[in-house]
Amino acid sequence: MKPMKTFAIALGALSLAACATTPVYGPAAKDGAMGYTSQQIEAGRHRIAYTDKDAGKARSLALLRASEITLMEGKDWFEVTAEYTDVEQGGGGGPSLSVGGGSGSYGRSSSVGVGVGFGIPLGGGSGGKATAVLEIVTGTNPKPDKSTVYDAQSVDMNLRGQID
């Protein structure tokens, strides 16, 4: 009985480790993957997307990427001229338990079978994800007094702490 208990504990730990793994801030490895993508549309105009499991975090990290681009250009502020968030619901990537049964008969014999299955998603699960997309225009001081205009240095300093 003790090896079975050890096996069950190991499976539980593996399941928790798979759920706790989140990608670090950085570029997306491929289309649709967690992380950011950036595209320069024209001089001083960019489209930024950030994909994460949480829509609020995706937007914050897209703003962080916008501040990085602005500062790399030697500019002081950026204005969000358009934005949207695309939320994709997942298929529930958590552990699963299933029970099945069946019966059959042939002539004078009959049989009954019961099965139990337990599944653990090893690929991190297929939970939902959100992609925040921002279109920005960068500029130098003086900063316009609008709610859609952000000081790049302040955004960078305040949101960098959200990187886990």
Protein Blocks (a to p, Z undefined) as FASTA:
>chain_A
ZZmmmmmmmmmmmmmmmmmpccdedddfbghiacdddddfbghiacdddddfblklmmmm
mmmmmmmmmmmnopabdcdfbdcddddddehjaccdddddddddehjbccdddddddddd
fklpaadcdddddddddddddddddfkbccfklmmmmmmmmpZZ
